[in-house]
């Protein structure tokens, strides 16, 4: 082996103690279903860049080209002389209003009984972060979150990376290893389940029952994988995820560990994408997916189910020459093939095989990286199954629109409190065409899909 070829190996060995320490920290960050992780001022302090350098609209999680490269290279760019500068916090909350009172057709249980039937002001989340460089080639983003509606505090999204640069076939190669707790949280595009729009929602508003299986694994699994970006053009990744043992989850605070699905073996996750800049235009197309074998509800008496999620996605971004206008378009189409041997044998599904389709698309416009409007479409449809979907139509179908307007007055070098404070003010409206199968009387109690239409307005702070 030549000296130049051995350098990446030497750097990885030198990073081993920090990677082991990071892995120990990571073990405490795996037991809770992640909500969202976003832009944090710690990265602005480390890089010296304005929030708008990394994020469309000066606030996360939409990444610019610089933001994608920063994450791809392991969160290590800039100065990391003071580890305390890696600490950040985030809070968001507001007031929700739903089309019909929350208690119509359903019962608020547990801690939610303390809320009104409508028009609730809440502090939805408060999060603590540590983000930035640990070594020259090792960086991380770790989050712990308190949820006020759930009255719970837990570790949240975590991504620890080793990254380096090399040359392959005469072209540049950025390669690395990611240790994380949520399939797709390591992704650099806003089209995968961990990052797609809407980036925040009301914690009290009703949500559809059905969603792709990949969306349910966050926080209960540990994943390790390798990735690479060749010639600034081709991105590839292969990772594997396994469920943490029940006793580990219980020790770390996951109260429902014994009743949650448990993966049988390692579930492979893959990602492949192409990207290209065309002057002021940026385009990427790709695919991702996961193949999982599970024990449903952690019951081992009937064997396993097999779930295959595979998706196609695309991103388009435009930024004007003066930087004052930006347009971002994101889209993904995911198909899930469910082979429900164990669920069927236990009497919990009417079919041996079912399908689920999840389509997402949104377009965002920002002016001066401060004023933004986003329009999104969502559609979840699938096979009819009278046992799996007990509501009136016996289908998982939920479709609708989301529109959000927001204002981010901070986030630039001349803003108040920069780089220690950022704030976004938002108004969001979600409108359902169908909910859990149909548009009207979907649950047999007279509640319509439009009864779950939600107006959510509030403030999102990062400091």
N, C-alpha and C positions, 0 to 999 in steps of 0.2 A: 504494500500500500504506500502510495506517495505521501509526502508531507502534507501537500494541499488537500489530498483526499481524506487524510486522517483528522484534519482540524475540526469538522463537525462532530466527530466522535469524541474528541478531547473536550470540546465545549459541553457536550451532553454529560460526560463524566464529571466535569467540574461543577455542573449544575445539579448533580445528583442530591447533595444534602438539602438544597433548597426545595427540590422537587419532593423529597421525602417529607420535609416540614410542611410543604403545601398540601401534600396528600393527607397528612394528619389533620390539618385545618379543614380540608375538604370533607373529611369524614363527618364533621359536624354540620355540613351544609347540604345534606342529602335527603332529609326526611319529610319535607313539606312541599306540597304542590306549589311550584313557583307562580308568582303573579307576573310581574314585569320588572325588568332591569333596564335602566335608562342612562342617559347622559348624566355624568357626575362632574362637579367642579374640580374634583381631584385630578382628572385628566387635563383640564384646562391649566391648572397650576403646574402640572408636570411638563406639558408641551409648550406652554407659553402662548398657545393658540386660542383665539376666540372660540366660543361654542359653535358659531356658525361655520368654522373650518371643518369640524367633524360632522355636524348635524344640519340637515335641512331645517330651516326655520329656527335655528339657534337653540334647539331643544331636542332631546332624544325621543324615540330611538332611531329615526330615519338617518341613515348614514350618507355622507358625501363620499366622493372618491378618496379624499384624505382620511376620512373616518374608517372606511373599509380597510385601507392599507395599514392604519394604526392598529386595528384589531388583528389583522392578518399577521402582522409582525410581533404580536405578543404583548401589546400594551406597554412597550418599553421605550418608545421615543421620548426624548426630552430629558430633563434633569430629575433625578430622584434623590437629591442630597438629604432631604428631611422626610423620613418615613411617615411622620404625622400628617404631612400634606396629602397622603393617600386616603385619609379618612374623609367621608362625605355623608350626607344624609338627604333624604327625600321625603316629602309628605304631599299627599293630595287628598282633597275632599271637596264637598259641595252639597248640593241639595238635589234630591231626585223627585220626580213627579211621574207617576205611571198613569196610563189611560184609565185603568180601573184600580180600585183599592187593592192593596197587596193581599188582603185576607179573603177576597172574593174567590171562591173556588179552591182555596188552599188555606193552610194554617201555618202561621209563623210559629216556629218551634225554637226551643232552646234560647240562646241569647237574643235572637231576633224578636222575641216577644216583647222586649222593652221598647221597640220602635213603634211609631205611629203607622196607621194603615196607608198613609201616603204623605208626600211632602216632608221627607226626612232630611234634616241637615246632618251630615256625618263627616268624621275624619276617617276616610276609607282605609288609608294605609300610612304608616310611618316606617321608613326603612333606613338602616345604617349600611354603609358601603365601605369596603376597602378596595381601592383600585390603583393599578399602576405597576411600575417595575419593581421586581424583587432582586433580580440579577440582570446582567447585561442582556441575557437571552431569555429571561423568565419573567412573566408578568401575570397578573390576575385581575379578575373582577369578582367580588364576593358580596353578597347581599343578605341581610337579615331583616325580617319584616314583622311589624306588629299590625294586625288587622283589627280595627275597632269593631266592625260589625260581628266578627267571630270571636272577639276577645281572646285572641291567641297571638303568641309571639313565636316565630320560627325562622330558621335559616331558609334562604331563598336561592334564586339563581346564582350559580357559581361556575366560573370558567377559568381554569389555570392553564397557562400555555408555556411551552418551550418553542421558540422560533429562531430560525437562522436563515442565511442566504448561501446559495451555491450557484454553480453553473451546470447546466445539463444541455447537451447537444449544441453548445455554443450560445445558449440563451439563459437568462436569469431564472433562478428558481428560489422561491420563498417556500420553505417547508417547516413543519412543526408537529407538535404533539399537543392534544387538548385533553384535559381531564375535566369532566363536567357532569352535571346532574340533571340534564334536561335535553333530550334529543332535539337538536337544531338550535339550541341556545348559542352554540359556537358559530353559527352561520353569520355571514356578512351582508346578507340581503334581507329585505323586509317582506319576504314572501313565504317564509316558513312559519309553522305554528307558534314558535316562541316569540316572533317579532312582528307579526302582521297586524294591520289595522283592524279594530280600534286598539290603540295602545293603552287605554285605560277605560274602564266602565264603572257604572254604579255597582257597588257590592250588594245592594238590596234588590235590584230589579230582577224579575224572573228571567231565566235563560233556558234555551231549549235543552231537551234531555240528551239528544244524540250529537256526537262529535267524533272525529277520527281518533282511533286508538292512540296514535302517536301523541296526541294532545294530552293524554291522561297520565303519562309516565313521569312527568317532571317531578323531581324531589324524592321519588321512591326508588330511583335507580342510580347506579354509578356507571359512567361511560368513559372509555379511553379510546382514542383514535389518532391516526396520523393524517396529515393533509399537506397539500402542496399547490402552489400557483406557479405555473410555468409560462415564461415569456409574457407575463402580465395578461395572459389570454385564456389559459385553460386551468380550471380549478378542479381538484379531485380530493375526495376524503373517504375514508373507510373507518368506521368506529364500531365498537361493540358495547352493549348495555346489559347489565344484570341487576336484578332486584336485590336490595339490601336484605339481609336476614331479618325475620320478624323481630327478634329480640333487640337487634340494633336499632330498628325503626322505633320500637317502643321505648328504648332507652333514650332516644333522641327526641321523643315527644310525639310520634305519629300514633295517635290513639287507635286508629282503625287498621293498623297493620295486619292484624289477624283476619280481617274481612276484605282487604284489598286484593286485587289480582296479583298473582305472583308469576314472574317469568320463569319458564323452564329453560335453563341454560342461558346462553348469551344471544341477544337479539342483534343482528347486524344492521347497521345504519349506513347508508351511502349517500354521497353527494357528488354531482358532476355538473359543471357550469362552464360556459364560455362568456367572455366579456370583451367589450371593445369601445374605445372612445372615438367619436367622430367630431372633432372640434368641440363645439358646445354641447354635443349630444353624447349620451352614454347608453349602451344597450347591453343587457345580459339575458341569456336563456339558459335553462338548466333543468335538472331533474333531481329528486331526492326520494328517499323512502326507507321503510323499516320492515323487517320480517320478524314477527314475534310469535312465540308459542307460549301460551299462558295457562295457568290454573285459574279459572274464573272464581272470583271471591275467595281465593286461596283454598279451595276445596280440592282434594287430591283423589277423590273416590271415582271419578268418571273420566280420567285422562285429561287431555289438554285441547284447547282451541288453537287454531292457527289463524293469524291475522296478517295480511299483507297490505301495507299502505305504499302506494307509489304515486308520484306527482310530477307534473310539469309546471314550470314557473318562468316568469319573464319580468324584467325591470326595464323601464325607460326613464331617463332623467335629462332634463334640459336646463341649462343655466345661461342666462344672457351674459353678454360680454362685460357689462358693468356690474354683474353679480346681484342685481336688484330684483330680477324675476327668475323664478324657478318653477318647473313643472315636474312632478314625479308620477309615474304610472306603474302600479304593481298588479300582478295577476298570478293566480295559481289554480290548478285543477288537480284534485286528489281523488283517487279511487281506492276504496278499501274492499278487499275480498275477505269475507269472514267464513271460515270453516268451523262450525260450532259443534264439534263432536261432544265435548264435555257439557256445554250449556244445554244442548238438546237432550242428552242422556239424563241430565238433572231435572228436566221438565221446565226449563226456563226459556226455551225458544220453540217456536212452532216449526222452524225450518232447520235443516242441516247446514244450509249455506245461505248467506245473505250478502247484500252489497250495500255500500254507502258511498255517496258522491259528495264531495265538498268543493264548491267553487267560490273563490274570493277575488275581488277586483276593486281597486280604488284609485282615484286620481286626486292629487294634491297640488294646489297652487299657493306659493308664498311670494309676498312682495317685501323687499328690503329685509328679508329674513326675520320679519316681525309679525306680519299679518298673514294669516293662513286660512284656507278653507279646503276641506277634504270631503269627497263624496265616495262612499263605498257601497258595494253590493255583496250580499252573502246569500248562499243557497246550499242547504244540506238536504239531500234527497236520498231515498234508498228503498230497499225491498219492504213489502208489507209483511209483518210478522205479528200475529195476534197476541202472542205471549210475550215477546220481547218488548213490544210497544203497546201497552195496555190502554192508551187513550183511544178516543172514539174511532179514529181512522186506521189505527194499527200501523201507522207509518211514521218514519222519523222526520218527515219533511218540515223544514223551517226555513223561510226565505224572507228577505226584507232589505231595507236600505238604512245607511247611517250617514248623517251629515254632521260635520264638526267645524266650527269657526273658533279660531284661537288667536291670541295676541301675546307676544313675547317681547316685552319692552327691554329686558336685560339680555345678557349673553354676549356683549361686545366689550372691547377693551375700554371704551369710554363710558360704560354703563355703571350705575350705582352698585357698589359692592363687588364688582368683578375683580378677581376670579373666584370669589367666595360665595356668590349668590346668583341664582337664576330663578325666574318665575314665569309661569305661563297661566293665562286666564282663558277659560274655554267654555263653550256652550255646545252640547252634543245632543242630537236627537236620533233615536232608533225607532224605526217603523217596521212592523211585521206584516207581511202579506199572508203568511201561514206560520203556525206555531204547533210543534208536535203533531203535524199531519195535515191540518186543515185550517181554514180561516175563521170559522165560527164554531162555537160550542165544542172546542177541541177536547175538553175533559169531561163532558157530560154534565157540568154544573152551570152551563150558560156563559162561561168565560170565553171571550173571543180572542183571536190573535192580537187585534188592535188594543185589547185591554192591557197588553204588556208593552205597548209603545211607551218609550221612556225619554223624558227630558232630563238631562243631567248637566248641571252648570256648576263651575267651581274654580278652584285655584290649584296649581301644581307647582310646588316649590322644590328647588334643589340647592343645597348649600354645603 
